[in-house]
Amino acid sequence: MKFQEKINELLEKNMTQGGFKLWLGIDKMIPDIWNKPSSSSGKYHKRADGTVHDIAEHTYEMLYAGIKIVRMLSIKLKTSRCDGLLFSIALHDRLKYGDQGQLKHTTGQHDQMIGDLIKGNFETFRKVMDDNDIVVMEESARFHSGQWSTDIKNKNNFNFHNFYPETQFVHMLDMLSTADVLKYPEGVK
């Protein structure tokens, strides 16, 4: 439960008031898979000690690192643009065990599923965010797996030059977490 609380603390501190309020509502509606492993096979997301992050810890370290370096994209905290980026990070793996959290193993289509969920709820996000920021959020969540994303047509010719910078940013954070090279303050656990 600690990482879920820390995620909410980070989001409340760095999102707009409306964005955070929307996050709290969305968090209650989508599957609570926070405590499930980020890799059901144990092959990925391994730490140096051989253990695997749960979804909450993985998401927390991505949010923590992302907030620290978001200025590289000239994004100011507590703005619609920042809300979109933080939503894409916070939501990127929330359907990893299916749309109801029902699957025994992770699904490789979770990136497409979360992208579709965001796109299908455009009007809800529009209440607190600018249209372009929602489009960027959807793309960042949909393609957070980079060349391995479900919606990539030709994985051999994949290149981030056709995407928003936020999309590569989220993918980079995901890969750094998977490679166990992100850190967060001691004592968070």
C-alpha positions in Angstrom: 0.0 0.0 0.0 2.9 2.3 0.6 3.8 2.9 -3.1 0.2 3.6 -3.9 0.1 6.3 -1.3 3.4 7.7 -2.5 2.1 7.8 -6.1 -0.9 9.8 -4.9 1.4 12.1 -3.0 3.6 12.7 -6.1 0.6 13.3 -8.3 -1.2 15.6 -5.8 2.0 17.7 -5.5 2.7 18.0 -9.2 -0.7 17.9 -11.0 -3.3 20.6 -11.3 -6.1 20.3 -8.8 -8.5 19.2 -11.5 -6.1 16.7 -12.9 -5.4 15.1 -9.5 -9.2 15.0 -8.7 -9.7 13.2 -12.0 -6.8 10.8 -11.2 -8.5 9.8 -7.9 -11.7 9.0 -9.7 -10.0 7.0 -12.5 -7.8 5.1 -10.0 -11.0 3.8 -8.3 -12.5 2.7 -11.6 -9.7 0.8 -13.3 -8.3 -2.5 -12.0 -6.4 -2.4 -8.8 -3.4 -4.4 -9.9 -0.8 -2.3 -8.0 0.5 -5.3 -6.0 0.8 -7.6 -9.0 4.3 -8.2 -10.4 5.3 -6.0 -13.3 6.5 -9.2 -15.0 4.4 -12.3 -14.4 7.1 -14.5 -15.9 9.8 -13.0 -13.8 12.0 -12.5 -16.9 11.7 -8.7 -17.0 11.8 -5.9 -14.4 14.4 -7.8 -12.4 16.4 -6.0 -9.7 19.9 -6.9 -8.9 18.7 -9.2 -6.1 16.6 -11.2 -8.6 13.2 -9.9 -7.3 10.6 -8.3 -9.6 8.9 -4.9 -8.9 5.2 -4.8 -8.4 3.2 -2.4 -10.6 3.1 0.2 -7.9 6.8 0.4 -7.2 7.6 0.4 -11.0 5.1 3.2 -11.5 6.3 5.1 -8.5 10.0 5.1 -9.6 9.0 6.2 -13.1 6.9 9.1 -11.7 9.6 10.1 -9.2 12.4 10.2 -11.9 10.1 11.7 -14.5 9.1 14.6 -12.2 12.8 15.3 -11.5 13.7 15.6 -15.1 10.5 16.8 -16.8 12.1 20.2 -17.3 14.2 18.7 -20.1 10.9 18.8 -22.1 10.2 22.4 -21.0 7.2 21.2 -19.1 6.1 23.1 -16.1 4.6 21.2 -13.1 0.9 21.7 -12.3 -0.1 22.4 -16.0 -2.3 20.6 -18.4 0.7 19.4 -20.3 2.3 18.0 -17.1 -1.0 16.3 -16.2 -1.0 14.5 -19.5 2.5 13.3 -19.0 1.9 12.2 -15.4 -1.4 10.4 -16.4 0.4 8.5 -19.1 3.1 7.3 -16.7 0.6 6.5 -13.9 -1.8 4.6 -16.3 0.8 3.0 -18.6 0.6 -0.5 -17.0 -2.8 -0.4 -15.3 -4.3 -2.8 -17.8 -1.3 -5.1 -17.9 -3.5 -7.9 -16.4 -6.5 -7.3 -18.7 -9.3 -4.8 -18.7 -10.6 -6.1 -15.4 -7.3 -7.2 -13.9 -8.4 -10.8 -14.4 -5.6 -12.4 -16.2 -3.1 -14.7 -14.6 -0.3 -13.4 -16.8 0.4 -10.0 -18.2 -0.9 -9.2 -21.7 1.3 -7.8 -24.4 -1.6 -5.7 -25.6 -1.9 -3.6 -22.5 -0.3 -0.6 -24.2 -3.0 -0.7 -26.9 -5.7 -1.3 -24.3 -4.7 1.7 -22.2 -4.3 3.9 -25.3 -7.8 2.9 -26.4 -9.2 3.6 -22.9 -7.7 7.1 -22.9 -9.0 7.7 -26.5 -12.5 6.5 -25.6 -12.6 8.8 -22.6 -11.4 11.9 -24.4 -14.4 14.0 -23.3 -13.7 13.1 -19.6 -10.1 14.2 -19.8 -11.2 17.3 -21.7 -12.8 18.6 -18.6 -9.4 19.2 -17.0 -6.9 19.1 -19.9 -6.3 20.7 -23.3 -7.1 18.7 -26.4 -3.5 18.4 -27.6 -2.3 17.3 -24.1 -4.8 14.5 -24.2 -3.6 13.4 -27.7 0.0 13.4 -26.4 -1.0 11.5 -23.3 -2.8 8.8 -25.4 0.2 8.4 -27.7 2.6 8.3 -24.7 0.6 5.5 -23.0 -0.1 3.6 -26.3 3.5 3.5 -27.3 5.2 3.3 -24.0 6.8 0.0 -25.1 8.6 1.7 -27.9 9.3 -0.6 -30.9 7.6 -3.5 -29.0 4.3 -1.6 -28.8 1.3 -3.4 -30.1 0.3 -0.7 -32.6 3.8 -0.5 -34.3 3.3 -1.7 -37.8 7.0 -2.3 -38.7 9.2 -3.0 -35.7 12.3 -3.2 -37.8 11.9 0.4 -39.1 10.8 1.9 -35.8 12.0 5.4 -35.0 10.8 8.0 -32.4 11.1 10.9 -34.8 7.4 10.4 -35.8 6.3 10.7 -32.1 5.9 13.4 -29.5 8.9 13.8 -27.2 6.8 12.8 -24.3 6.3 9.3 -25.9 10.0 8.7 -26.0 10.3 10.1 -22.4 7.8 7.6 -21.0 9.4 4.7 -22.9 12.8 5.7 -21.7 11.6 5.8 -18.0 9.9 2.4 -18.5 13.2 0.9 -19.9 15.3 2.5 -17.2 13.0 1.0 -14.6 13.0 -2.4 -16.3 16.8 -2.3 -16.4 16.8 -1.5 -12.6 18.7 1.8 -13.0 16.2 4.2 -11.6 16.3 5.2 -7.9 14.1 6.9 -5.4 14.8 8.0 -1.8 15.6 5.4 0.8 12.9 4.8 3.3 10.0 5.0 0.8 9.3 1.3 1.1 
